[in-house]
């Protein structure tokens, strides 16, 4: 890697860079880029989904950067960033990976038990931590901090929480209990532990959820008794659907009427609910919940999930459902996407937001997702279009073109218009965006780029690149106060300009990044704070 970086820096300096920066390098597209020297900031720009099944080049760089943070001047940043990811950005897997890595590092392992309750929020995340530990460190004993932290979590979730996520897949709860076993302070009451270890129900009155689950497993018909056992046993919809697969209509009607489906489960199953042809009154109930402002904000859904839900409905065969009900639920999802904007402060002044629709942005946001980074960028653009005082939305690839929309359009409607905007081919010519500003005589208060930041050089000598274009733009009269916010989607650990005044970097698919941008500018706080300082201030846990 060291040799590659030296060669890359040499190539970058010959590409007519704005300065002889020591941070100069080239990105994966061969374009001008700049290394992010602060490991904490670099980790922030790279946070996404780290797969424990296969470590690709990006995931390896994330791990290496995390280890740099733990071994650097501010090692607690590693856990503060994990805390921020889990609770502010609503990312699930990466925080667990960072927690496990911290448990093996000398400067951070003593803090792991302190942070574990903030990062391990669901019972299945205990299993994720153990799988991650096995992937990186084999079946070695857990560090004391991780052992105690996961034991605390198991105790906190108790019988109900653990049964909700009980499955025969490795690691089972028996595997978990054996793995985190302690000589004292057993994390579960003995009756519950005995069931998971040996399958025995010693006293049904002391383990009512377990007893109900065992009784439910024997049922072959989804009758009144099965419904009672389902409620008592806290069983999830996947188990019920697998067990009573020939009674889908009754199942979905039961789950909806008893309000046993959380918001995300409803959003994921709109197509299944329609296909089961449940009662029309229940469709109205689902529609009301999906579009409820309170429910949307409480659910903390990432904005692109609304697009995923809408597409699943749009792909339905109209012969397989009631078209009127299909339209009603589609409208509810679109309204829900608007409600996701409710907690974002208004972006004052002029905002130019640029959505990367180039070919490299076709990669999915996560391993199993049907939504691409391009889709996520366009949805976030739609949110800015709704909350900015004076927004200009631009899609770019080979060329840059304005997205035409109205304030009556929904967030998802604007996202779709961005996707369909003509940008020529699928190169990543970020400098075309700056040229677009100049052609239109615009000097925004802020420019927001939603991209993987792998921008190309253009021209016979590669002189047309984003760094040059931005330097030229900032030299214009009135432009020196303009902010450049780079929101890294599928970040690779580099940036399109060198560190400088009014340059900010962050990552994530959540609409909450826009509040962070305003905090960086000092618009919504008394003092402007860089992104990393915001995370340290809010997400560092004190003993």
C-alpha positions in Angstrom: 0.0 0.0 0.0 2.9 2.4 0.8 4.4 2.0 -2.7 1.0 2.5 -4.3 0.4 5.7 -2.3 3.8 7.1 -3.3 3.2 6.4 -7.0 -0.4 7.8 -6.7 0.8 11.0 -5.0 3.4 11.5 -7.8 0.8 11.0 -10.5 -1.6 13.4 -8.8 1.0 16.2 -8.6 1.5 16.0 -12.4 -2.2 16.3 -13.0 -2.2 20.1 -12.7 -3.3 20.1 -9.0 -4.2 23.5 -7.5 -1.2 23.1 -5.1 1.7 20.8 -4.3 -0.3 19.3 -1.4 1.3 16.6 0.6 -2.1 14.9 0.7 -2.4 14.6 -3.0 -3.3 11.1 -4.4 -5.5 9.5 -7.0 -8.9 7.9 -6.5 -10.1 4.6 -7.8 -11.2 6.3 -11.1 -7.8 7.7 -11.6 -8.9 11.2 -10.8 -7.4 13.8 -8.5 -8.1 13.1 -4.8 -6.7 14.0 -1.4 -5.9 11.8 1.5 -7.8 12.4 4.8 -5.0 12.5 7.4 -7.1 12.6 10.6 -8.0 8.9 11.2 -11.2 9.8 13.1 -12.4 12.0 10.3 -11.5 9.4 7.7 -13.5 6.8 9.7 -16.5 9.1 9.7 -16.3 9.5 5.9 -16.2 5.7 5.4 -18.9 4.4 7.7 -21.3 2.1 5.9 -22.0 -1.6 6.0 -19.0 -3.8 6.8 -19.7 -7.4 5.7 -18.3 -10.0 8.0 -18.7 -12.6 5.3 -16.2 -11.2 2.9 -13.8 -8.3 3.5 -13.5 -6.3 0.2 -10.9 -3.6 -0.3 -13.2 -0.8 1.2 -14.1 -2.9 4.3 -10.4 -3.6 4.9 -9.6 0.1 4.7 -12.4 0.8 7.2 -10.9 -1.8 9.6 -7.4 -0.4 9.1 -8.7 3.1 9.8 -10.6 2.0 12.9 -7.3 0.5 14.2 -5.5 3.7 13.5 -8.1 5.6 15.5 -7.7 3.2 18.4 -3.9 3.6 18.3 -4.0 7.4 17.8 -4.2 10.5 19.9 -8.0 10.2 20.4 -8.7 6.4 20.8 -12.1 6.9 22.4 -13.2 8.4 19.1 -13.6 4.8 17.9 -16.4 4.1 20.4 -17.9 7.5 20.1 -18.2 7.1 16.4 -19.8 3.7 16.9 -22.3 5.2 19.3 -23.1 8.0 16.8 -23.5 5.5 14.0 -25.9 3.3 15.9 -28.1 6.0 17.6 -28.0 9.0 15.3 -27.3 7.5 11.8 -29.3 4.3 12.5 -26.6 2.0 11.0 -26.8 -1.5 12.4 -23.7 -3.6 11.6 -20.7 -1.2 11.5 -21.1 -0.1 15.2 -21.0 -3.8 16.3 -17.8 -4.3 14.3 -16.2 -1.2 15.8 -17.2 -2.3 19.3 -15.6 -5.7 18.8 -12.4 -4.2 17.4 -12.2 -1.8 20.3 -12.4 -4.8 22.7 -9.0 -6.1 21.5 -7.2 -2.7 21.4 -5.2 -1.7 24.5 -6.4 1.9 24.6 -10.1 1.2 24.2 -10.8 -2.3 25.7 -11.4 -0.9 29.2 -14.2 1.3 27.7 -16.1 -1.4 25.9 -18.4 -2.3 28.8 -19.3 1.3 29.2 -20.3 1.7 25.6 -21.9 -1.7 25.0 -25.4 -0.7 26.3 -25.4 2.2 23.8 -24.3 0.1 20.8 -25.9 -3.3 21.5 -29.5 -2.2 21.4 -31.3 -5.4 20.2 -30.9 -9.0 21.2 -29.7 -10.1 17.8 -26.9 -7.6 18.0 -25.3 -9.7 20.8 -25.1 -12.5 18.2 -23.7 -10.1 15.6 -20.9 -9.1 18.0 -20.0 -12.8 18.6 -20.0 -13.6 14.9 -17.8 -10.6 14.3 -15.4 -11.7 17.0 -15.2 -15.1 15.5 -14.5 -13.7 12.1 -11.7 -11.5 13.2 -10.2 -13.4 16.2 -11.5 -16.9 16.0 -13.0 -18.7 19.0 -10.6 -17.1 21.5 -12.0 -15.9 24.8 -13.7 -12.6 24.7 -11.9 -9.7 26.4 -13.3 -9.0 29.9 -15.0 -5.8 28.8 -16.8 -7.4 25.8 -17.7 -10.4 27.9 -19.3 -8.3 30.6 -20.9 -5.9 28.2 -22.6 -8.7 26.2 -23.6 -10.4 29.5 -25.2 -7.1 30.6 -27.1 -7.0 27.3 -28.4 -10.6 27.6 -29.6 -9.8 31.2 -31.3 -6.6 30.0 -33.2 -8.2 27.2 -34.4 -11.2 29.4 -36.8 -13.9 28.4 -39.0 -11.8 26.1 -36.2 -10.2 24.1 -34.2 -13.4 23.6 -37.3 -15.4 22.6 -38.1 -12.8 20.0 -34.8 -13.5 18.3 -34.5 -17.3 19.0 -33.5 -19.3 16.0 -31.6 -22.6 15.2 -28.9 -20.7 13.3 -25.4 -20.3 14.8 -24.9 -18.8 17.3 -28.0 -20.1 19.2 -28.7 -18.6 22.6 -27.1 -21.8 24.0 -23.9 -20.9 22.0 -24.1 -17.3 23.3 -24.5 -18.3 27.0 -21.6 -20.7 26.8 -19.5 -18.2 25.0 -20.0 -15.4 27.5 -20.3 -17.7 30.6 -19.1 -16.3 33.9 -18.3 -17.9 37.2 -20.5 -15.4 39.0 -23.2 -13.0 38.0 -25.0 -15.3 35.5 -26.7 -12.9 33.1 -30.1 -14.7 33.1 -32.4 -16.2 35.7 -31.7 -19.9 36.0 -35.0 -21.1 34.6 -34.5 -19.2 31.3 -30.8 -20.2 31.1 -31.8 -23.9 31.6 -34.3 -23.7 28.7 -31.7 -22.3 26.3 -29.0 -24.7 27.5 -31.0 -28.0 27.7 -34.5 -27.2 26.3 -36.2 -27.9 29.6 -39.1 -25.9 30.9 -38.8 -26.2 34.7 -41.6 -24.0 35.8 -44.0 -22.6 33.2 -45.1 -19.8 35.7 -41.6 -18.5 35.7 -41.1 -18.7 32.0 -44.5 -17.9 30.5 -43.1 -16.7 27.1 -41.0 -19.8 26.6 -43.9 -22.1 27.6 -46.2 -20.3 25.2 -43.7 -20.6 22.4 -43.3 -24.4 22.9 -47.1 -24.8 22.9 -47.4 -22.7 19.8 -44.9 -24.8 18.0 -47.2 -27.8 18.3 -50.2 -26.0 16.6 -51.1 -26.9 13.1 -54.1 -24.5 12.7 -54.1 -20.8 13.3 -57.1 -20.8 15.6 -58.1 -18.7 18.7 -55.7 -20.7 20.9 -52.8 -20.2 18.4 -53.5 -16.4 18.4 -53.4 -16.3 22.2 -50.2 -18.2 22.3 -48.7 -16.0 19.5 -49.4 -12.8 21.6 -48.1 -14.4 24.8 -44.9 -15.8 23.2 -43.9 -12.5 21.5 -43.4 -14.5 18.3 -42.4 -12.5 15.2 -44.2 -12.5 11.9 -41.5 -14.5 10.2 -42.0 -17.5 12.5 -45.8 -17.3 12.2 -45.7 -17.1 8.4 -43.4 -20.1 8.2 -45.5 -22.2 10.5 -48.9 -21.2 9.1 -48.0 -20.5 5.5 -51.4 -21.6 4.2 -53.3 -19.0 6.3 -51.7 -15.8 5.2 -54.8 -13.7 5.1 -55.8 -14.6 8.7 -52.2 -14.1 9.8 -51.8 -10.6 8.4 -55.2 -9.6 9.6 -54.4 -10.8 13.1 -51.0 -9.1 13.2 -52.4 -5.8 11.9 -55.5 -5.7 14.1 -53.6 -6.6 17.2 -50.9 -4.0 16.3 -48.1 -6.6 16.5 -46.2 -5.2 13.6 -43.6 -2.5 14.1 -43.3 0.3 11.6 -40.4 -1.3 9.6 -42.1 -4.7 9.5 -45.2 -2.9 8.0 -43.1 -1.0 5.5 -41.3 -4.2 4.4 -44.6 -6.2 4.0 -46.9 -3.9 2.2 -46.7 -6.0 -0.9 -47.4 -9.2 1.1 -50.3 -7.6 2.9 -51.9 -6.5 -0.3 -51.3 -9.9 -1.9 -53.1 -11.6 1.0 -56.1 -9.4 0.3 -56.7 -8.4 3.9 -59.9 -6.6 4.9 -60.2 -3.1 3.5 -60.6 -1.5 7.0 -57.2 -3.0 7.9 -55.6 -1.5 4.7 -56.9 1.9 6.0 -55.3 1.2 9.4 -52.0 0.3 7.7 -52.1 3.4 5.5 -52.8 5.7 8.5 -49.8 4.2 10.4 -47.4 4.4 7.5 -48.2 8.0 6.8 -48.3 9.2 10.4 -45.8 11.8 11.2 -45.3 10.5 14.8 -44.8 6.9 13.6 -42.3 8.0 10.9 -40.2 9.9 13.2 -40.3 7.3 16.0 -39.4 4.6 13.5 -36.1 6.2 12.5 -36.2 4.8 9.0 -33.4 5.6 6.7 -35.0 7.7 3.8 -34.1 5.2 1.1 -36.3 2.6 2.7 -39.4 4.5 1.6 -38.2 4.3 -1.9 -37.6 0.6 -1.6 -41.2 0.1 -0.2 -42.7 2.2 -3.0 -40.9 0.3 -5.7 -42.1 -3.0 -4.3 -45.6 -1.7 -4.6 -45.1 -0.3 -8.1 -43.8 -3.7 -9.3 -46.9 -5.5 -8.1 -49.1 -7.3 -10.7 -52.4 -5.4 -10.5 -54.2 -8.7 -11.0 -52.8 -9.9 -7.6 -54.3 -7.1 -5.5 -56.9 -4.5 -5.3 -55.7 -1.5 -7.4 -57.4 1.1 -5.2 -55.7 -0.3 -2.1 -52.4 -0.4 -4.0 -52.7 3.3 -4.8 -53.7 4.1 -1.3 -50.6 2.4 0.2 -48.4 3.9 -2.5 -49.6 7.4 -1.5 -49.1 6.7 2.2 -45.4 5.8 1.5 -44.9 9.0 -0.5 -46.4 11.0 2.3 -44.2 9.2 4.8 -41.1 10.2 2.9 -42.2 13.9 3.3 -42.6 13.4 7.1 -39.0 12.3 7.4 -38.1 15.9 6.8 -40.0 17.1 9.9 -37.1 17.3 12.3 -34.6 18.9 9.9 -34.0 22.6 10.5 -34.7 24.8 7.5 -31.6 25.4 5.4 -31.3 29.1 5.1 -30.2 31.0 2.0 -29.2 29.4 -1.2 -28.4 25.7 -1.3 -27.1 23.8 -4.3 -27.2 20.1 -3.9 -25.6 17.7 -6.4 -26.6 14.1 -6.7 -24.0 11.7 -8.2 -25.9 9.5 -10.8 -22.7 8.1 -12.4 -22.1 4.4 -13.0 -20.1 3.8 -9.9 -23.1 4.8 -7.8 -25.1 1.8 -9.0 -23.6 -0.3 -6.1 -26.3 -1.3 -3.5 -26.4 0.5 -0.1 -26.0 -2.8 1.6 -25.4 -6.5 0.7 -29.1 -7.5 0.3 -30.6 -4.2 -0.7 -32.3 -3.5 -4.0 -31.7 0.3 -3.5 -28.4 1.8 -4.9 -26.2 4.5 -3.6 -27.5 6.6 -6.5 -31.1 6.1 -5.2 -30.0 7.1 -1.7 -28.4 10.3 -3.1 -31.5 11.2 -5.0 -33.8 10.7 -2.0 -31.6 12.9 0.1 -31.7 15.5 -2.6 -35.5 15.3 -2.4 -35.3 16.0 1.3 -33.1 19.1 0.8 -35.5 20.3 -1.9 -38.3 20.3 0.7 -36.4 21.9 3.6 -34.1 24.5 1.9 -35.1 28.1 1.6 -33.9 28.3 -2.0 -32.8 25.0 -3.3 -31.1 24.1 -6.6 -31.1 20.4 -7.2 -28.6 19.1 -9.8 -27.9 15.5 -11.1 -24.5 14.9 -12.5 -22.5 12.2 -14.3 -20.7 13.0 -17.5 -22.6 16.3 -17.5 -24.6 18.2 -14.9 -28.2 19.2 -15.3 -30.8 20.9 -13.1 -33.7 18.8 -11.8 -37.1 20.4 -12.5 -39.5 20.0 -9.6 -42.2 21.8 -7.7 -42.8 22.3 -4.0 -45.9 20.1 -4.4 -43.7 17.1 -5.4 -43.0 14.5 -2.7 -39.5 13.6 -1.6 -39.7 10.4 -3.6 -41.2 12.2 -6.6 -38.2 14.6 -6.7 -35.9 11.6 -6.3 -37.4 10.0 -9.3 -37.1 13.2 -11.4 -33.4 13.4 -10.4 -32.9 9.8 -11.5 -34.5 10.5 -14.9 -32.6 13.7 -15.5 -30.4 13.6 -18.7 -26.8 13.7 -17.6 -25.2 12.2 -20.7 -23.1 9.1 -20.0 -22.1 7.8 -16.6 -18.7 9.3 -16.0 -18.2 11.1 -12.7 -17.3 14.6 -13.8 -17.8 16.6 -10.6 -16.2 19.7 -12.1 -19.2 20.0 -14.4 -21.3 20.9 -11.4 -19.0 23.9 -10.6 -19.2 24.9 -14.3 -23.0 24.7 -14.0 -22.9 27.2 -11.1 -20.8 29.5 -13.1 -23.0 29.3 -16.2 -26.0 30.1 -14.1 -24.3 32.9 -12.2 -25.0 31.2 -8.8 -23.0 31.7 -5.7 -24.7 29.5 -3.1 -24.3 29.7 0.6 -23.5 26.0 0.5 -22.9 23.3 -2.0 -23.7 19.8 -0.9 -22.3 16.8 -2.9 -23.8 13.4 -2.4 -21.4 11.0 -4.0 -18.8 8.2 -3.6 -16.3 11.1 -4.4 -14.5 9.0 -7.1 -14.5 11.9 -9.6 -12.7 11.8 -12.9 -10.2 14.1 -14.6 -11.3 15.5 -17.9 -9.4 17.0 -20.8 -6.3 15.9 -22.7 -4.0 16.6 -19.8 -6.5 15.9 -17.0 -6.5 19.6 -16.1 -10.3 19.7 -15.7 -10.9 18.2 -12.2 -13.0 19.1 -9.3 -10.2 20.5 -7.1 -9.1 22.9 -9.8 -12.7 23.9 -10.6 -13.5 24.5 -6.9 -10.4 26.6 -6.3 -11.3 28.8 -9.3 -14.9 29.1 -8.1 -13.8 30.2 -4.6 -11.6 32.9 -6.1 -14.7 34.6 -7.5 -16.0 37.7 -5.9 -18.5 36.7 -3.1 -17.7 33.0 -3.3 -15.1 32.8 -0.6 -17.8 32.2 2.1 -19.5 29.4 0.3 -19.4 26.0 2.1 -18.5 22.7 0.5 -20.1 19.8 2.2 -19.0 16.3 1.0 -21.4 13.6 2.0 -19.7 10.3 1.3 -21.9 7.5 0.1 -19.9 4.3 -0.1 -16.9 6.3 1.0 -13.4 5.2 0.1 -11.4 7.3 2.5 -10.3 10.2 0.3 -11.8 13.5 -0.6 -12.2 15.6 -3.8 -10.5 18.7 -2.3 -7.7 19.2 0.3 -8.6 20.3 3.8 -9.4 23.9 3.8 -11.6 26.7 5.1 -15.4 25.9 4.9 -14.8 22.3 3.7 -16.7 19.7 5.6 -16.8 15.9 5.3 -19.3 13.4 6.6 -21.0 10.2 5.6 -24.3 8.4 5.9 -27.7 7.7 4.3 -29.7 9.5 7.1 -31.4 12.8 6.7 -29.8 13.8 10.0 -26.5 14.7 8.2 -28.2 17.9 7.2 -28.6 19.0 10.8 -24.9 18.2 11.3 -24.0 20.4 8.3 -25.8 23.4 9.8 -24.0 22.8 13.1 -20.7 22.8 11.2 -21.6 26.1 9.7 -22.7 27.5 13.1 -26.2 28.1 11.7 -28.1 26.1 14.4 -25.6 26.4 17.3 -23.8 29.3 18.8 -20.4 27.9 17.8 -19.5 26.2 14.5 -18.1 22.7 15.2 -16.3 20.3 12.8 -18.1 17.0 12.3 -15.7 15.0 14.5 -16.0 17.6 17.3 -19.8 17.3 17.2 -19.5 13.5 17.5 -17.0 13.8 20.4 -19.2 16.3 22.2 -22.5 14.4 21.9 -21.6 10.7 21.7 -18.6 10.3 24.0 -19.9 8.4 27.1 -18.5 9.4 30.5 -17.9 6.8 33.1 
